[in-house]
């Protein structure tokens, strides 16, 4: 097979090839001995051994391609004079000598030398690039080899240069062409090899290779093993025929597809990573292309040598199909080639070793109590073990244990097993967001599931609609179309959320009726309320409309407490114990529901248990099952956070209105709102702000709500009475943090409701509202987490104006964030909203007496730099770093010395210098403005600074082709030393030329 292919490809073998293999028949002998025939495979050659032999065959064609290239060129001497032995050829390729000249030893040496090898996770061009470099290196070794032979001494200098040119320029490219031809033939005979490159590129052989299960079925007899392993393999196949959702979650008469039917292979990105990569970085993932057919890719990858060297990390969002994919792999991988053990990490002890977790999963799947790992591998015979560790993120979330070394422990287990002669492949699944909490193993492979494409959404809905066509017809319902579903891309792009949307619409076509008029907040309100209604009626169909509405509201309230628990802890999940504590602190009147003869459900279980759109993570530790919870999409939690805030604000407005009618008024109790909003900034979650705008802006009592928020803002830093919610502590904060977070959130809410506010409204009792605003911003920056402060600052649009002679500020909400704030290179700003006016900074009002002066000095720059140095603020230090350059030039006073230009603009001396330097040698009005500033505007006592400033300015005059005479400079210096008044310099300025208009 391969032997014949290689011999034919080489054709009349050149002498160098013959020296490597003695005769072309030995090339065939070597390749045939490396790669088993189908008959040999049936006799017991295992998956791993087959992969190794194919890799060795590939190594042979890598070297053979170079040999063939050498035979295709004309050298200025007889190639037989090289006398390259087989051992010499291998040494030239690998830099080392094999242990013996026997063919098997040569092949093994080539295999262990890690020659470039295709791998499904890398583009085929990457392999070709590596091979081109390898062949160039081999040519360098060949040049060294040839130069040590007698034939080299007989060559003329020009002939030697010809040999060097052939070896360095022609041979590597020719060898690469030969390699591609040999690889195509190897892949045609053995589809396993084609898979290594076929999944990523069409330049190698493009044979029609179906999924691995079908390929092996065509090539091999399908005889399932007998004995105890049969139970394990059957257990792996069971989930494939189970419905994707329990009957209790659906309406009567609906048909739920099985996993086999409903599974749609996702798109994905794949990349190798080092220990320093950030797998949560979207920018890092965007550098890698999107591919299709993930299950096929993984099935093919498991036949590649890389699969037994490092674990594969499979990442995705909750509900993206990670666990479903492991079930599909466990059922579809052919039993003859693979022994699959799926390990749901939620069901095995979290505080044990990797092998113990695997053995626990085997016992749970089979009921066999005596099957340990070594016995299982031995019983599997030639099949390659594949361990699917499903739910690394659940170990982190549910147990709270420090599991940062888990991937390292998995890799160490894989390496130990390989050293013991039990190689295996390992796949670890996890949510993307927690990937940074694990120490990564160098050389690892990461795969990230992508959201459904429009075509994949359509494929899934076509199956759903076909399975339920009779149900739709009986109930007069219309099938949900892809176009309608894709109107909500967040829901339609994740498998479980798409199922949720389909179930919602299948009730009475509610989504189709409302999708054209509803969006955002109102759509999520209807969606969650309907699911809550359905769950409540399943438990008690006798509820009256009034009771049902009240119970729905309470269900959503408890879900909102769960959402706030995640939000206030700065993460996307919450443990059962944390949720239980939060419910007890915020909703103490709610008692856990009874479960009859079973143990009573906790409040957390009651809150979460009804809703399948909440992901439940589980882990097993110390004989106790631990839980954590997470919304399948973060937007659900963000909606519920905004919803609870909006409802509480409306309740407070209602209470205020009622209190206004009383003769004896009391302070409105905002303690519940304070408890919710004193641990995290709403601005840190963009969708929360959007939902708040959508629900609060349309309110009829919006004006009253704005007044309430203003009053709460005024009182936000005051001492508070003891609260009934004091036990609500989702995270520890220093003493100033809680009221500061509350003040930040009230400011945001005020801008959401009122759209804008002013410094005088925010600080009515302050003599200097601008100073009070500055103090508030410094307080917020000091207490908010860095990302939260940045998010809030990006949301605030401040306008500096005048109110008579007093400085005034107006603050608005940036609803659409400036795209230039978060991209690189930054987008140039086209507005002057953030332009700094020195007169406004120092309070020189429109009619201020100081405006009659053409310049002024604020303070010593040393005070500015010392203050900035003490603050240790990154942004301030960055500006200080630039400013210190001026100080080093003796121009520090230019930072705090100001000049009124001829057009009325006030600028600092430093800004004037920057403008001058930016003229790029073109004579302009800035040149005269700068000289005017030096002569007329600076402190007369700062003579050294004034001279230095003037010298820098005049150097720019010379650069612009307008040099100033030394006599003019001497006269100017004399006046500066004499502390002359500005008028004394008028004649000097008149002597200078004017730029062209």
Secondary structure as UniProt FT lines:
FT   HELIX           2..10
FT   HELIX           15..21
FT   HELIX           24..34
FT   HELIX           38..42
FT   TURN            43..44
FT   HELIX           47..72
FT   HELIX           79..82
FT   HELIX           86..94
FT   HELIX           103..112
FT   TURN            113..114
FT   TURN            120..121
FT   HELIX           124..147
FT   HELIX           150..154
FT   HELIX           157..165
FT   HELIX           166..171
FT   HELIX           172..189
FT   HELIX           191..198
FT   TURN            199..200
FT   HELIX           212..219
FT   HELIX           229..238
FT   HELIX           239..241
FT   HELIX           247..249
FT   TURN            252..253
FT   HELIX           259..262
FT   STRAND          268..273
FT   TURN            275..276
FT   TURN            279..280
FT   HELIX           282..286
FT   HELIX           294..301
FT   TURN            302..303
FT   HELIX           305..308
FT   STRAND          312..316
FT   TURN            318..319
FT   HELIX           322..332
FT   TURN            335..337
FT   STRAND          338..344
FT   HELIX           345..347
FT   TURN            350..351
FT   HELIX           354..366
FT   HELIX           373..380
FT   TURN            381..382
FT   STRAND          384..390
FT   HELIX           392..399
FT   TURN            404..405
FT   HELIX           406..419
FT   TURN            420..421
FT   STRAND          424..431
FT   HELIX           432..437
FT   TURN            442..443
FT   STRAND          444..449
FT   HELIX           454..467
FT   HELIX           469..474
FT   TURN            475..476
FT   HELIX           482..485
FT   TURN            486..487
FT   HELIX           489..492
FT   HELIX           495..508
FT   HELIX           510..514
FT   TURN            515..517
FT   HELIX           520..539
FT   TURN            541..542
FT   HELIX           545..568
FT   TURN            569..570
FT   STRAND          574..575
FT   HELIX           576..586
FT   TURN            588..589
FT   TURN            596..597
FT   HELIX           603..609
FT   TURN            612..613
FT   STRAND          614..621
FT   TURN            622..623
FT   STRAND          624..631
FT   HELIX           634..660
FT   HELIX           671..676
FT   HELIX           682..684
FT   HELIX           686..696
FT   TURN            697..698
FT   TURN            700..701
FT   HELIX           702..715
FT   TURN            716..717
FT   TURN            724..727
FT   HELIX           735..754
FT   STRAND          756..758
FT   HELIX           759..762
FT   TURN            763..765
FT   HELIX           769..783
FT   HELIX           786..795
FT   STRAND          796..803
FT   TURN            804..805
FT   STRAND          806..813
FT   HELIX           819..821
FT   TURN            833..834
FT   HELIX           838..841
FT   TURN            842..843
FT   TURN            846..847
FT   HELIX           849..852
FT   STRAND          855..857
FT   HELIX           861..871
FT   HELIX           874..888
FT   TURN            889..890
FT   HELIX           892..895
FT   STRAND          897..900
FT   TURN            902..903
FT   STRAND          906..908
FT   HELIX           909..917
FT   TURN            918..921
FT   HELIX           925..932
FT   HELIX           933..937
FT   TURN            940..941
FT   HELIX           943..959
FT   TURN            960..961
FT   HELIX           966..977
FT   TURN            978..979
FT   HELIX           982..985
FT   HELIX           986..991
//
